[in-house]
């Protein structure tokens, strides 16, 4: 990445974006696990972790 004096986003913004992405992945896994428990999805070959 290039370094400039007038960056639009800094390291804190990037860490925040990664944190939000990880929370989104956790939410998606929880929702898929709920659907599996309700019988809307088969368990498949893999367990959700």
N, C-alpha and C positions, 0 to 999 in steps of 0.2 A: 504494500500500500504506500502511496505517496504521502509525504508529510508536507502539510501546508500550514501557514499561519492562521488561515480562516476556515478551519475544518468545520463542516456542518455538524458532525457527530464526533464525540470523544469516546475514550475507552469506557467510561461509565455508561454511556448510551448503549454501547455494544454489549456490555455485560448484562444490562437490563433487558435488551432484546433477547439474548440467549436464555435468560431466566424465564421470560414470558413464554418462549418457545418450549422450554422444558415443562412448564406448568400446563401448556396446551397438550403436550404429548401425554402427560399424566392424566389429564381430564379425559382424553380420547380413550386411553387404555381402561380407565374406570368405567366409561360408558359402554365400551365393547364387552367388558366383563359383566356388567349389569344385563346387557342384551343376551349374553350367553347363559347367565343364570336363569333368565326368564324363558329360555328355550327358543328365543328368536334367532340365535346363531348356534351352529354346531361348535363343539370344542375345537375341532380341527386337530392338526398335528402339534400345535404349539400352545403352551400355557402363557397367558398374559402375565407379565412381571412388573 
